[in-house]
């Protein structure tokens, strides 16, 4: 009896499996090891907070950096006070005042202009800090080509100048909690008293909390703005 061998129909033909859908683009925050040491100089708690938020810096370093920044600002205010003590005495006749024609507390910290509400000043600080953080991240090359290392500090100073010029009329554009709170604390112990915290309906918290909120907002918006083209291109490939 002749044996008949049935060959599969697919023999000699290349079977093509259906294309698998491409994975969705990664728009999450950067992962991987977090640096345990700060890169560069940290002078602004808002910038340090944003770097921790973006996983560019270890969260455990944030309290130490903030305390060091506050201490540095406090010592800087003390240096200015000692250096210009005679001029302050001549201007105010020894009467350290916070408000009035001979007020000198504004040398050390920012105060409201008197024409803006607390809410508008808070929004001003949030917007200014968000704009400044966006410029800082762009200069550092977070997702985009960065300028040369030697050009990064001047570029950051230029960004700070432009933001301050555009948004500095309402409350002086401090956008640095340490630079405002540290000298304000020194003014309180140097003779101006607790009035530096009471003036403007306890306005002092606005230049402290506003930049922190603005830094988180600016970092989040910048990160998702960079991820948007990747997300759109991934959706186009999936649709195709």
WOGIKA-V804440 format. One record per residue. N is the residue number from 0. RES is the residue in one letter. SS is DSSP state (H for helix, E for strand, C for the rest). PSI is psi in radians with two decimals (NA if undefined). Layout:
BEGIN
n=N res=RES ss=SS psi=PSI
n=N res=RES ss=SS psi=PSI
END
This chain:
BEGIN
n=0 res=X ss=C psi=2.31
n=1 res=X ss=C psi=2.26
n=2 res=X ss=C psi=2.20
n=3 res=X ss=C psi=2.15
n=4 res=X ss=C psi=2.09
n=5 res=X ss=C psi=2.13
n=6 res=X ss=C psi=2.49
n=7 res=X ss=C psi=2.58
n=8 res=X ss=C psi=-0.39
n=9 res=X ss=C psi=0.02
n=10 res=X ss=C psi=2.32
n=11 res=X ss=C psi=-0.04
n=12 res=X ss=C psi=2.46
n=13 res=X ss=C psi=2.14
n=14 res=X ss=C psi=2.16
n=15 res=X ss=C psi=2.10
n=16 res=X ss=C psi=2.59
n=17 res=X ss=C psi=2.46
n=18 res=X ss=C psi=2.35
n=19 res=X ss=C psi=2.51
n=20 res=X ss=C psi=2.43
n=21 res=X ss=C psi=2.52
n=22 res=X ss=C psi=2.63
n=23 res=X ss=C psi=2.59
n=24 res=X ss=C psi=2.58
n=25 res=X ss=C psi=1.93
n=26 res=X ss=C psi=0.30
n=27 res=X ss=C psi=3.02
n=28 res=X ss=C psi=2.71
n=29 res=X ss=C psi=2.44
n=30 res=X ss=C psi=-3.12
n=31 res=X ss=C psi=-3.05
n=32 res=X ss=C psi=2.40
n=33 res=X ss=C psi=2.30
n=34 res=X ss=C psi=2.33
n=35 res=X ss=C psi=-0.02
n=36 res=X ss=C psi=2.46
n=37 res=X ss=C psi=2.45
n=38 res=X ss=C psi=2.14
n=39 res=X ss=C psi=-2.87
n=40 res=X ss=C psi=2.25
n=41 res=X ss=C psi=1.97
n=42 res=X ss=C psi=-0.13
n=43 res=X ss=C psi=2.08
n=44 res=X ss=H psi=-0.52
n=45 res=X ss=H psi=-0.71
n=46 res=X ss=H psi=-0.72
n=47 res=X ss=H psi=-0.73
n=48 res=X ss=H psi=-0.72
n=49 res=X ss=H psi=-0.67
n=50 res=X ss=H psi=-0.65
n=51 res=X ss=H psi=-0.68
n=52 res=X ss=H psi=-0.63
n=53 res=X ss=C psi=0.12
n=54 res=X ss=C psi=0.58
n=55 res=X ss=C psi=-0.09
n=56 res=X ss=C psi=2.53
n=57 res=X ss=C psi=2.33
n=58 res=X ss=H psi=-0.48
n=59 res=X ss=H psi=-0.38
n=60 res=X ss=H psi=-0.28
n=61 res=X ss=H psi=-0.82
n=62 res=X ss=H psi=-0.71
n=63 res=X ss=H psi=-0.75
n=64 res=X ss=H psi=-0.75
n=65 res=X ss=H psi=-0.72
n=66 res=X ss=H psi=-0.70
n=67 res=X ss=H psi=-0.68
n=68 res=X ss=H psi=-0.72
n=69 res=X ss=H psi=-0.75
n=70 res=X ss=H psi=-0.71
n=71 res=X ss=H psi=-0.72
n=72 res=X ss=H psi=-0.67
n=73 res=X ss=H psi=-0.80
n=74 res=X ss=H psi=-0.62
n=75 res=X ss=H psi=-0.70
n=76 res=X ss=H psi=-0.67
n=77 res=X ss=H psi=-0.67
n=78 res=X ss=H psi=-0.76
n=79 res=X ss=H psi=-0.72
n=80 res=X ss=H psi=-0.80
n=81 res=X ss=H psi=-0.71
n=82 res=X ss=H psi=-0.62
n=83 res=X ss=C psi=0.45
n=84 res=X ss=H psi=-0.77
n=85 res=X ss=H psi=-0.71
n=86 res=X ss=H psi=-0.67
n=87 res=X ss=H psi=-0.68
n=88 res=X ss=H psi=-0.73
n=89 res=X ss=H psi=-0.59
n=90 res=X ss=H psi=-0.74
n=91 res=X ss=H psi=0.01
n=92 res=X ss=C psi=0.62
n=93 res=X ss=C psi=-0.02
n=94 res=X ss=C psi=1.75
n=95 res=X ss=C psi=1.86
n=96 res=X ss=C psi=2.68
n=97 res=X ss=C psi=-0.61
n=98 res=X ss=C psi=2.76
n=99 res=X ss=C psi=3.09
n=100 res=X ss=C psi=-0.50
n=101 res=X ss=C psi=0.45
n=102 res=X ss=C psi=2.39
n=103 res=X ss=C psi=-0.02
n=104 res=X ss=H psi=-0.43
n=105 res=X ss=H psi=-0.17
n=106 res=X ss=H psi=-0.53
n=107 res=X ss=C psi=-0.45
n=108 res=X ss=C psi=2.98
n=109 res=X ss=C psi=2.63
n=110 res=X ss=C psi=2.70
n=111 res=X ss=C psi=2.66
n=112 res=X ss=C psi=-0.24
n=113 res=X ss=C psi=-0.20
n=114 res=X ss=C psi=-0.11
n=115 res=X ss=C psi=2.54
n=116 res=X ss=C psi=2.92
n=117 res=X ss=H psi=-0.64
n=118 res=X ss=H psi=-0.75
n=119 res=X ss=H psi=-0.63
n=120 res=X ss=H psi=-0.68
n=121 res=X ss=H psi=-0.77
n=122 res=X ss=H psi=-0.62
n=123 res=X ss=H psi=-0.76
n=124 res=X ss=H psi=-0.70
n=125 res=X ss=H psi=-0.81
n=126 res=X ss=H psi=-0.73
n=127 res=X ss=H psi=-0.74
n=128 res=X ss=H psi=-0.66
n=129 res=X ss=H psi=-0.73
n=130 res=X ss=H psi=-0.73
n=131 res=X ss=H psi=-0.72
n=132 res=X ss=H psi=-0.64
n=133 res=X ss=H psi=-0.75
n=134 res=X ss=H psi=-0.71
n=135 res=X ss=H psi=-0.80
n=136 res=X ss=H psi=-0.63
n=137 res=X ss=H psi=-0.69
n=138 res=X ss=H psi=-0.65
n=139 res=X ss=C psi=-0.14
n=140 res=X ss=C psi=0.60
n=141 res=X ss=C psi=1.55
n=142 res=X ss=C psi=-0.09
n=143 res=X ss=C psi=2.80
n=144 res=X ss=C psi=2.24
n=145 res=X ss=C psi=2.66
n=146 res=X ss=C psi=2.98
n=147 res=X ss=C psi=2.66
n=148 res=X ss=H psi=-0.68
n=149 res=X ss=H psi=-0.36
n=150 res=X ss=H psi=-0.14
n=151 res=X ss=H psi=-0.82
n=152 res=X ss=H psi=-0.82
n=153 res=X ss=H psi=-0.63
n=154 res=X ss=H psi=-0.67
n=155 res=X ss=H psi=-0.68
n=156 res=X ss=H psi=-0.67
n=157 res=X ss=H psi=-0.72
n=158 res=X ss=H psi=-0.72
n=159 res=X ss=H psi=-0.69
n=160 res=X ss=H psi=-0.75
n=161 res=X ss=H psi=-0.74
n=162 res=X ss=H psi=-0.74
n=163 res=X ss=H psi=-0.64
n=164 res=X ss=H psi=-0.62
n=165 res=X ss=H psi=-0.59
n=166 res=X ss=H psi=0.45
n=167 res=X ss=C psi=0.02
n=168 res=X ss=C psi=-0.42
n=169 res=X ss=C psi=-0.90
n=170 res=X ss=C psi=0.45
n=171 res=X ss=C psi=-0.11
n=172 res=X ss=C psi=1.07
n=173 res=X ss=C psi=-0.81
n=174 res=X ss=C psi=0.40
n=175 res=X ss=C psi=1.82
n=176 res=X ss=H psi=-0.68
n=177 res=X ss=H psi=-0.68
n=178 res=X ss=H psi=-0.37
n=179 res=X ss=H psi=-0.78
n=180 res=X ss=H psi=-0.68
n=181 res=X ss=H psi=-0.95
n=182 res=X ss=H psi=-0.54
n=183 res=X ss=H psi=-0.70
n=184 res=X ss=H psi=-0.67
n=185 res=X ss=H psi=-0.73
n=186 res=X ss=H psi=-0.59
n=187 res=X ss=H psi=-0.63
n=188 res=X ss=H psi=-0.21
n=189 res=X ss=H psi=-0.10
n=190 res=X ss=H psi=-0.28
n=191 res=X ss=H psi=-0.34
n=192 res=X ss=C psi=-3.04
n=193 res=X ss=C psi=-0.04
n=194 res=X ss=H psi=-0.42
n=195 res=X ss=H psi=-0.38
n=196 res=X ss=H psi=-0.38
n=197 res=X ss=H psi=-0.44
n=198 res=X ss=H psi=2.58
n=199 res=X ss=H psi=0.61
n=200 res=X ss=H psi=0.86
n=201 res=X ss=H psi=0.96
n=202 res=X ss=H psi=-0.21
n=203 res=X ss=H psi=-0.48
n=204 res=X ss=H psi=-0.34
n=205 res=X ss=H psi=-0.86
n=206 res=X ss=H psi=0.02
n=207 res=X ss=H psi=-0.89
n=208 res=X ss=H psi=-0.63
n=209 res=X ss=H psi=-0.87
n=210 res=X ss=H psi=-0.57
n=211 res=X ss=H psi=-0.78
n=212 res=X ss=H psi=-0.74
n=213 res=X ss=H psi=-0.62
n=214 res=X ss=H psi=-0.76
n=215 res=X ss=H psi=-0.69
n=216 res=X ss=H psi=-0.82
n=217 res=X ss=H psi=-0.72
n=218 res=X ss=H psi=-0.72
n=219 res=X ss=H psi=-0.78
n=220 res=X ss=H psi=-0.73
n=221 res=X ss=H psi=-0.77
n=222 res=X ss=H psi=-0.81
n=223 res=X ss=H psi=-0.48
n=224 res=X ss=H psi=-0.65
n=225 res=X ss=H psi=-0.57
n=226 res=X ss=H psi=-0.27
n=227 res=X ss=H psi=-0.82
n=228 res=X ss=H psi=-0.65
n=229 res=X ss=H psi=-0.71
n=230 res=X ss=H psi=-0.75
n=231 res=X ss=H psi=-0.72
n=232 res=X ss=H psi=-0.60
n=233 res=X ss=H psi=-0.64
n=234 res=X ss=H psi=-0.63
n=235 res=X ss=H psi=-0.73
n=236 res=X ss=H psi=-0.69
n=237 res=X ss=H psi=-0.68
n=238 res=X ss=H psi=-0.59
n=239 res=X ss=C psi=NA
END
